[in-house]
Amino acid sequence: MAQYKLLVRTLSPVHIGNGNELRLGFDFGILNGNTYRFHIDNILEKYYDPRQPYRLPKDMLYQNDYSNPTFFRYVVKGAPISRKMTPA
């Protein structure tokens, strides 16, 4: 089987995704200039209370939780730019 090594340059910005919109404070959080994509399963494993199954914390994580890498799928520098994300 032939193998090729390629360099691809895009002519415009590229978006890779499945069309689902992520929700600030539930799917991701922003702290100190970084965007944290939550790993919901790991967070709920720590904070889920079966006695109150429909109650989620006001904020998904506490500030000191941001130092725990198991709570995040990935972390990227910067914050997303969106017209939907307006200050409250």
C-alpha positions in Angstrom: 0.0 0.0 0.0 1.4 3.4 -1.0 1.8 6.1 1.7 2.0 9.8 1.0 3.0 12.7 3.2 1.0 15.8 2.5 1.0 19.4 3.6 -2.5 21.0 3.3 -3.0 24.8 3.4 -6.5 26.1 3.7 -7.7 29.2 1.9 -10.3 30.1 4.6 -10.9 29.2 8.2 -11.9 25.5 8.8 -14.5 24.4 11.2 -14.6 20.7 12.2 -17.6 19.7 14.2 -20.9 17.8 14.2 -23.3 20.8 14.3 -24.0 20.6 18.0 -23.8 23.8 19.9 -21.8 23.7 23.1 -23.3 25.5 26.1 -21.2 27.8 28.2 -21.2 26.7 31.9 -22.5 23.2 31.0 -20.3 21.9 28.1 -17.4 24.2 28.6 -16.1 26.9 30.8 -13.7 29.9 30.5 -11.2 30.7 33.1 -8.0 32.9 33.1 -8.0 33.1 29.3 -8.4 29.4 28.6 -11.4 27.4 27.4 -12.0 24.1 29.2 -14.2 21.4 27.5 -15.8 19.5 30.3 -15.7 15.7 30.6 -19.2 15.4 32.0 -18.9 11.8 33.0 -16.0 12.4 35.3 -17.6 15.5 36.8 -20.9 13.8 37.5 -19.0 10.8 39.0 -17.7 13.2 41.6 -20.6 15.5 42.1 -23.8 13.6 41.2 -26.2 13.0 44.1 -28.7 10.2 43.4 -31.0 11.6 46.1 -31.4 14.7 43.9 -31.2 13.4 40.4 -32.5 16.5 38.6 -30.4 19.0 40.5 -27.1 20.2 39.0 -24.7 22.6 40.6 -25.2 26.3 39.6 -21.8 26.2 37.9 -20.5 22.9 36.7 -17.2 23.2 38.6 -15.7 25.1 41.4 -12.7 27.3 40.6 -10.2 24.9 42.3 -11.6 22.0 40.1 -10.0 23.6 37.1 -6.6 22.2 38.3 -7.9 18.6 37.9 -7.2 17.5 34.4 -9.6 14.5 34.6 -12.5 16.9 34.5 -11.6 18.1 30.9 -11.6 16.5 27.5 -9.2 19.3 26.4 -8.1 22.8 27.2 -7.3 25.5 24.6 -5.8 28.9 25.0 -8.3 31.8 24.4 -12.0 32.0 24.5 -14.5 31.2 21.7 -15.9 34.1 19.7 -19.7 34.0 19.3 -22.5 36.5 18.9 -24.5 34.3 21.2 -22.0 34.7 24.1 -22.9 38.1 25.3 -22.1 39.3 28.9 -25.0 39.0 31.3 
